């Protein structure tokens, strides 16, 4: 009987330590990186990926506000609608707005502006609104070293959603708590890159 209670106690202790992040693995940073490329897309060119992509528009992915899919820019219904397309192959062209290197060499995330980027590119600085943005999980195994404000082609699969702060002056409101202004946030799709190339 005593052996049984020691055995049960040790199992409970192991479960508690694992749940609390024991074992030294809890201090590792979380690295946002692209998913492995699905077998059916391996070895395909960007043009081949474009040809077999779903042809979903940005509005198809996030849902149509006019049709009542969501009520505000951070409505959880947007994320729910995006997740209905999880794993779907999409193709977009756009401008790289911001690039975020990770702690793992050659792994990045970046914001891709899929509309209004022609206006941003002519200005030379990314201060206007990034239209229809995608948050892209990317590594150098999937394409070239990227530079801010460059225009690229992206084939990727939908993996989730990510909040984005607006830079559009029309979406900046006065902070009700005082202390200046705050920018509005909205929900954007998150995608895992399969192939990325510069526009010619």
Sine and cosine of phi, psi and omega as CSV:
sin_phi,cos_phi,sin_psi,cos_psi,sin_omega,cos_omega
0.00,0.00,-0.68,0.73,0.01,-1.00
-0.89,0.46,-0.66,0.75,0.03,-1.00
-0.87,0.49,-0.66,0.75,0.00,-1.00
-0.88,0.47,-0.69,0.72,-0.02,-1.00
-0.93,0.38,-0.58,0.82,0.07,-1.00
-0.91,0.41,-0.68,0.74,0.01,-1.00
-0.88,0.48,-0.73,0.68,0.00,-1.00
-0.90,0.44,-0.68,0.74,0.02,-1.00
-0.88,0.48,-0.67,0.75,-0.01,-1.00
-0.92,0.39,-0.58,0.81,0.06,-1.00
-0.91,0.41,-0.71,0.70,0.01,-1.00
-0.88,0.48,-0.69,0.73,0.01,-1.00
-0.89,0.46,-0.66,0.75,0.03,-1.00
-0.88,0.47,-0.68,0.73,0.01,-1.00
-0.90,0.44,-0.70,0.71,-0.01,-1.00
-0.89,0.45,-0.71,0.71,-0.01,-1.00
-0.89,0.45,-0.67,0.74,0.02,-1.00
-0.90,0.44,-0.68,0.73,-0.02,-1.00
-0.91,0.41,-0.51,0.86,-0.01,-1.00
-1.00,0.05,0.06,1.00,0.06,-1.00
1.00,0.03,0.39,0.92,0.02,-1.00
-0.94,0.34,0.19,-0.98,0.03,-1.00
0.99,-0.12,0.16,0.99,0.12,-0.99
0.99,0.16,-0.07,1.00,-0.04,-1.00
-1.00,0.04,-0.13,0.99,-0.11,-0.99
-0.96,0.28,-0.30,0.96,-0.07,-1.00
-0.99,-0.11,0.08,1.00,0.04,-1.00
-0.97,0.23,0.66,-0.75,0.02,-1.00
-0.95,0.32,0.52,-0.85,0.09,-1.00
-0.99,0.13,0.82,-0.58,-0.02,-1.00
-0.95,-0.31,0.87,-0.49,0.09,-1.00
-0.98,0.18,0.91,-0.42,-0.03,-1.00
-0.63,-0.78,0.36,-0.93,-0.03,-1.00
-0.91,0.41,0.49,-0.87,0.08,-1.00
-0.94,0.34,0.35,-0.94,0.13,-0.99
-0.85,0.53,0.58,-0.82,-0.02,-1.00
-0.94,0.35,0.80,-0.60,0.06,-1.00
-0.84,0.55,0.59,-0.81,-0.07,-1.00
-0.78,0.63,-0.66,0.75,-0.08,-1.00
-0.93,0.37,-0.24,0.97,-0.01,-1.00
-0.96,-0.29,-0.08,1.00,-0.05,-1.00
-0.92,0.39,0.69,-0.72,0.08,-1.00
0.98,0.19,0.03,1.00,-0.01,-1.00
-1.00,0.06,0.54,-0.84,0.05,-1.00
-0.98,0.22,0.22,-0.98,0.02,-1.00
-0.88,0.47,-0.59,0.81,0.02,-1.00
-0.93,0.36,-0.64,0.77,0.05,-1.00
-0.91,0.42,-0.65,0.76,0.04,-1.00
-0.90,0.43,-0.65,0.76,0.04,-1.00
-0.87,0.50,-0.68,0.73,-0.05,-1.00
-0.91,0.42,-0.50,0.86,-0.02,-1.00
-0.98,-0.22,0.06,1.00,0.00,-1.00
-0.93,0.37,0.26,-0.97,-0.10,-0.99
-0.95,0.31,-0.29,0.96,-0.08,-1.00
0.88,0.48,0.41,0.91,0.09,-1.00
-0.92,0.39,0.68,-0.73,0.11,-0.99
-0.99,0.12,0.19,-0.98,0.04,-1.00
-0.86,0.51,-0.68,0.73,0.00,-1.00
-0.90,0.43,-0.59,0.81,0.06,-1.00
-0.87,0.50,-0.61,0.79,-0.06,-1.00
-0.95,0.30,-0.74,0.67,-0.08,-1.00
-1.00,0.03,-0.33,0.94,-0.05,-1.00
0.98,-0.22,0.38,-0.93,-0.05,-1.00
-0.99,-0.15,0.90,-0.43,-0.01,-1.00
-0.88,0.47,-0.60,0.80,-0.01,-1.00
-0.89,0.46,-0.50,0.87,0.00,-1.00
-1.00,0.01,0.11,0.99,0.07,-1.00
0.98,0.18,0.29,0.96,0.04,-1.00
-0.89,0.46,-0.62,0.79,0.06,-1.00
-0.56,-0.83,0.32,-0.95,-0.08,-1.00
-0.95,-0.30,-0.53,0.85,0.01,-1.00
-0.72,-0.70,0.20,-0.98,-0.11,-0.99
-0.94,0.35,-0.28,0.96,0.04,-1.00
-0.91,-0.42,0.30,0.95,0.01,-1.00
-0.86,0.51,0.78,-0.62,0.04,-1.00
-0.84,0.54,-0.33,0.94,0.03,-1.00
-0.89,0.46,-0.46,0.89,0.03,-1.00
-0.91,0.41,-0.75,0.66,0.02,-1.00
-0.87,0.50,-0.67,0.74,0.01,-1.00
-0.87,0.49,-0.67,0.74,0.00,-1.00
-0.92,0.39,-0.66,0.75,0.04,-1.00
-0.87,0.50,-0.68,0.73,-0.06,-1.00
-0.92,0.39,-0.32,0.95,0.09,-1.00
-0.91,0.42,-0.42,0.91,0.00,-1.00
-0.98,-0.18,0.19,0.98,-0.05,-1.00
-0.81,0.58,0.73,-0.68,0.00,-1.00
1.00,0.03,-0.14,0.99,-0.02,-1.00
-0.97,0.26,0.70,-0.72,0.03,-1.00
-0.98,0.21,0.79,-0.61,0.04,-1.00
-0.79,-0.62,0.37,-0.93,0.05,-1.00
-0.75,-0.67,0.76,-0.65,0.05,-1.00
-0.64,-0.77,0.45,-0.89,0.16,-0.99
-0.89,-0.46,0.60,-0.80,-0.02,-1.00
-0.05,-1.00,-0.09,-1.00,-0.04,-1.00
-0.96,-0.27,0.67,-0.74,0.05,-1.00
-0.97,0.26,0.91,-0.42,-0.03,-1.00
-1.00,0.04,-0.83,0.56,-0.02,-1.00
-0.71,-0.70,0.59,-0.81,0.04,-1.00
-0.85,-0.53,0.71,-0.71,-0.01,-1.00
-0.82,-0.57,0.96,-0.28,0.07,-1.00
-0.94,0.33,0.49,-0.87,0.04,-1.00
-0.98,-0.19,-0.02,-1.00,0.04,-1.00
-0.97,0.24,-0.15,0.99,0.04,-1.00
-0.99,-0.16,0.80,-0.60,-0.07,-1.00
-0.86,0.51,0.72,-0.70,0.05,-1.00
0.99,0.16,0.08,1.00,0.00,-1.00
-0.92,-0.40,0.76,-0.65,-0.09,-1.00
-0.68,-0.74,0.26,-0.96,0.32,-0.95
-0.81,-0.59,0.45,-0.90,0.07,-1.00
-0.45,-0.89,0.41,-0.91,0.12,-0.99
-1.00,-0.05,0.79,-0.61,0.05,-1.00
-0.94,-0.34,0.86,-0.51,0.07,-1.00
-1.00,0.06,0.91,-0.42,-0.07,-1.00
-0.99,-0.11,-0.07,1.00,0.16,-0.99
-0.55,-0.83,0.33,-0.94,-0.05,-1.00
0.93,0.37,0.02,1.00,-0.06,-1.00
-0.95,0.31,-0.41,0.91,0.03,-1.00
-0.90,0.44,-0.62,0.79,0.05,-1.00
-0.91,0.41,-0.67,0.75,0.00,-1.00
-0.90,0.44,-0.67,0.74,-0.05,-1.00
-0.90,0.43,-0.67,0.74,0.01,-1.00
-0.90,0.44,-0.59,0.80,0.02,-1.00
-0.93,0.37,-0.48,0.88,0.00,-1.00
1.00,0.08,-0.18,0.98,0.04,-1.00
-0.70,-0.71,0.58,-0.82,-0.06,-1.00
-1.00,0.00,0.97,0.25,0.02,-1.00
-0.91,-0.41,-0.37,0.93,0.06,-1.00
-0.98,0.20,0.05,-1.00,-0.05,-1.00
-0.92,0.40,0.67,-0.74,0.11,-0.99
-1.00,0.08,0.97,-0.24,-0.08,-1.00
-0.97,0.25,0.67,-0.74,0.07,-1.00
0.70,0.71,0.89,0.46,-0.10,-1.00
-0.97,0.23,0.52,-0.86,0.16,-0.99
-0.88,-0.47,0.68,-0.73,0.13,-0.99
-1.00,-0.06,0.89,-0.45,-0.16,-0.99
-0.95,-0.32,0.79,-0.61,0.14,-0.99
-1.00,0.02,0.81,-0.59,-0.22,-0.98
-0.56,-0.83,0.51,-0.86,0.16,-0.99
-0.65,-0.76,0.35,-0.94,-0.04,-1.00
-0.93,0.37,-0.18,0.98,0.12,-0.99
-0.93,0.36,-0.31,0.95,-0.14,-0.99
-0.97,-0.26,-0.03,1.00,-0.03,-1.00
0.21,-0.98,-0.24,-0.97,-0.12,-0.99
-0.98,0.18,0.19,-0.98,0.18,-0.98
-0.90,0.44,0.78,-0.63,-0.09,-1.00
-0.99,-0.13,0.47,-0.88,0.06,-1.00
-0.81,-0.58,0.58,-0.82,0.05,-1.00
-0.86,0.52,0.63,-0.77,0.03,-1.00
0.97,0.25,0.03,1.00,0.08,-1.00
-0.99,0.15,0.45,-0.89,-0.02,-1.00
-0.98,-0.21,0.77,-0.64,-0.10,-0.99
-0.73,-0.68,0.28,-0.96,0.15,-0.99
-0.96,-0.29,0.71,-0.71,-0.06,-1.00
-0.75,-0.66,0.81,-0.58,0.20,-0.98
-0.95,-0.32,0.77,-0.64,-0.12,-0.99
-0.41,-0.91,0.23,-0.97,0.12,-0.99
-0.94,-0.34,0.56,-0.83,0.01,-1.00
-0.96,0.27,0.76,-0.65,0.00,-1.00
-0.84,-0.54,-0.32,0.95,-0.03,-1.00
0.17,-0.98,-0.51,-0.86,-0.03,-1.00
-0.68,-0.73,0.29,-0.96,-0.03,-1.00
-0.48,-0.88,0.69,-0.73,0.07,-1.00
-0.96,0.27,0.56,-0.83,0.04,-1.00
-0.73,-0.69,0.68,-0.73,0.08,-1.00
-0.99,0.15,0.70,-0.72,0.01,-1.00
-0.98,0.22,0.59,-0.81,0.12,-0.99
-0.95,-0.30,-0.09,1.00,-0.04,-1.00
-0.94,0.35,0.79,-0.61,-0.01,-1.00
-0.87,0.49,-0.43,0.90,0.04,-1.00
-0.95,0.30,-0.30,0.95,-0.02,-1.00
-0.96,-0.28,0.28,0.96,0.05,-1.00
-0.98,-0.21,0.78,-0.62,-0.05,-1.00
-0.87,-0.49,0.31,-0.95,0.04,-1.00
-0.95,0.30,0.73,-0.68,0.02,-1.00
-0.93,0.36,0.89,-0.45,-0.03,-1.00
-0.90,0.44,-0.37,0.93,0.01,-1.00
-1.00,0.06,0.06,1.00,-0.05,-1.00
1.00,0.02,0.04,-1.00,0.06,-1.00
0.99,0.14,0.57,0.82,0.13,-0.99
1.00,-0.08,-0.62,-0.79,-0.12,-0.99
-0.85,-0.52,0.39,-0.92,0.08,-1.00
-0.78,-0.63,0.54,-0.84,0.02,-1.00
-1.00,-0.02,0.50,-0.87,0.01,-1.00
-0.97,0.23,0.51,-0.86,0.09,-1.00
-0.95,-0.31,0.42,-0.91,0.08,-1.00
-0.53,-0.85,0.24,-0.97,-0.07,-1.00
-1.00,-0.09,0.74,-0.67,0.00,-1.00
-0.81,-0.58,0.41,-0.91,0.05,-1.00
-0.94,0.34,0.55,-0.83,0.13,-0.99
-0.94,-0.35,0.75,-0.66,-0.04,-1.00
-0.78,-0.62,0.44,-0.90,0.05,-1.00
-0.96,-0.27,0.89,-0.45,-0.07,-1.00
-0.90,0.44,0.58,-0.81,0.16,-0.99
-0.94,-0.34,-0.68,0.73,0.06,-1.00
-0.45,-0.89,0.65,-0.76,0.03,-1.00
-0.73,-0.68,0.70,-0.71,0.05,-1.00
-0.64,-0.77,0.46,-0.89,0.12,-0.99
-0.94,0.34,0.54,-0.84,0.12,-0.99
-0.94,0.34,0.61,-0.79,0.01,-1.00
-1.00,0.06,0.00,0.00,0.00,0.00
